[in-house]
Amino acid sequence: MKVQILGSGCPKCRLLEQHAREAIAELGIAADIEKVTDIDAIMGMGVMMTPALAVDGQVKSMGRVLTKDQIVPYLQGKK
């Protein structure tokens, strides 16, 4: 599984990454976390507001910091 955190590296982006790491650890799944900071790459994924979360190339959330509990269903494929 590939989890991408899209954003400039601001505090909200770092917090989203932390929550994603916590969700991955809680589920005990194997996932690679990639930070995408290139604005052209971010816009190429259709993201206009950061931070954003993508799972396996699919944007799941943008413009807000999800909690660990909000991220878990995305990692489980339920959303």
Secondary structure by P-SEA (a helix, b strand, c coil): cbbbbbccccaaaaaaaaaaaaaaaaabbbbbbbbbccaaaaaaaccccccbbbccccccccccccccccccccccccc
